């Protein structure tokens, strides 16, 4: 007999983690493959597990208000006596982290295309008051056709929501912005910083800052990484400028919006430096 979760058929396990399991599922009512993420409901006195459940619900709340080709769609949220579950769009593909971990590299035109997909999703998300706060290759899905889809809004900050507060450090250290490390309230520009880190990694094959948590935190707050062009001959000084602006220590020195980031990147890749200079960068920055 087919195992069911609510109205959904559970077909196979896609992955397991410390908190729960992700299944490939099927919605028989509308004939649709779905992905179903589950977590066990915690005991009331388990504070840490209760926070994990709050993040899980936050993911449903955040992604559920977003409908965009570059964002993994969320269709449903439910609970049984034992578990909570989110029903999501089934993405037939892999993560960008999986591709990078295999040592695969992308040419600059393909990097621009991937980043433009990411920026389109973030522009839409930010416009609806949702800051992801954990942009990294593991949360970027690539479909079989190579399209980008942003996943896992589990630590998102939602405007007007009291579920996340300043003073709490959440994120993945290698991709966290300076303001995340020091517990300041974040806005859309923290996602652009993390995207800049990811762009650096795509261009060079290396993360800009490595080490343990304390070492990374010190570097993020106080040092500058080598320019990407020092690590890859395919990277031009114009691309260095885009990375440096995206990864500026102060949020006000970064791109104001994801759409600005995408435009500057495309123009830099096409070596049209005049367009890069229009974002307040002069010839001395090259």
Buried (B, 14 or more C-beta within 10 A) or exposed (E): EEEEBEBBBBBEEBEEEEBBBBBBBBBEEEEBBBBBBBBBBBEEEEEEBBEBBEBBBBBBBBBBBBEBEBBBBBBBBBEEEEBBBBBBBBBEBBBBBBBBEEEEBBEBEEBBBBBBBBBBBBBBBBBEBBBBBBBBBBBBBBEEEEBBBBBBBBBBBBEEBEBBEEEEEBBBBBBBBBBBBEEBEBBBBBBBBBBBBBBBBBBBBBBBBEEEEEEBBEBBEEEEBEBBBEBBEEBBBBBBBBBBBBBBBEBEEBBEBBBBBBBBBBBBBEEBBEBBBEBEBEEEBE
